[in-house]
């Protein structure tokens, strides 16, 4: 059992990431199932307070990006960590296969349309990072889906995409959006176990198929793509966190701590009332009190 | 009467623009009203062909941005130049006062949502450039409309916005969007005449008010804002053109020439049929012919 220090999981700007040296499993931050529930509940309650404050302050948007291999626990983390938050202040977008219209635009367009407003938390379950992950592992997607792939780009395509992403995130940072990126780091062995579990569970196996298995063949290619991506795009203002994901509960506690700490660090305050506004409120109170006789 | 060479109107990357040395009025490129109509018709016809080709090739989007002081002729230029183009391949967006939702997002968001798809021409009648023009001249808009304006930005806000714009346009360029930016350069005296005309025309005066006049008071501030903007954001891949606008017909011919030349320069071709596809079409023809007996 150890305390959560989110810095331990942050990829520092400029670091070269070797994922084999980042653990998928660590000493648990909770002692028992009960203890886990208690910590999570505390995090969720604090998160809910902070989101109300964020909504009132209306200065910052927060964008949480979740990435990870299939079964890494993205959906579960989002559900458990964000469930206590008022849905009016929080919106989740899952990015699966792009639509025909989306494919007619540049690779950042479909996610940009769904960026969170100020005062709100936006959650991307997968994101524009897929454009340098799955698209890199399955290079043919680029052509078959008609994304422009002109000769002058071939050598530098991924560097160019990293730059587009860095530019976008800098722009958003300058304009009030705090971005946090979470990579749920799962071992191949733990994925095997989770897949075996799914096959035996009637509420899960109906959507399980050979398609889910085939990406396992590309495990090493994904690792390399993630390493390049994490190395190139983790910045002080929009950091990547590599969260050990072999234990789901542990991962959720770390994720919720990351979100709480990020919101705390924004230093938000409720809008201060001017003397005029205070006077106005006093007058309103007097009127309402008088009305009651 | 002189030939149109669009290079004469292009702001070269790195140039410092002094608008007093860019004419608002030049020798006419047409000899008579009839001659004007002939040239314009030829441009529009060529433009229509090129847009069909663009649609079929489905490789590039084209974004035309129109900026200029009130009455500079943006609407008229768009109407006359683009009227021959199939509306399916061409969409105009006019950006006026932003909505509450738009103001809750970063300053590039509302225009990005409306970027043209590949195969299409998108026209912005005013654009994200207003964010470094009217917002700069009327600095209070920034605060009153709740766009984040945190202390750390104050000294560098416009430079930061220019950078965001340059980054966006580079990204779009790399992903297949050709951007062309047209500043309709009007003299203050010609604006005065056009306003006087409007007041006497029943189809125009109903929407004319003191509001339209008051921006004339800021003429010099706008000039400075435009000069900084044109100097900072004209690039080889997304150039600004300063089009003399005191003569509307002349301006339309120059604008249409710019659009035609831009599309020509993309070097588009109809998709080539592979041997397999040719074989397929031959088989289809044989079937259809046989069906007819």
Interface residues (C-beta under 8 A of the other chain):
Chain A: X58 X59 X60 X61 X101 X104 X105 X106 X107 X108 X109 X112 X113 X115 X117 X118 X119 X146 X147 X148 X150 X153 X160 X163 X164 X167 X168 X170 X171 X172 X174 X175 X176 X177
Chain B: X58 X59 X60 X61 X101 X104 X105 X106 X107 X108 X109 X112 X113 X115 X117 X118 X119 X146 X147 X148 X150 X153 X160 X164 X167 X168 X170 X171 X172 X174 X175 X176 X177
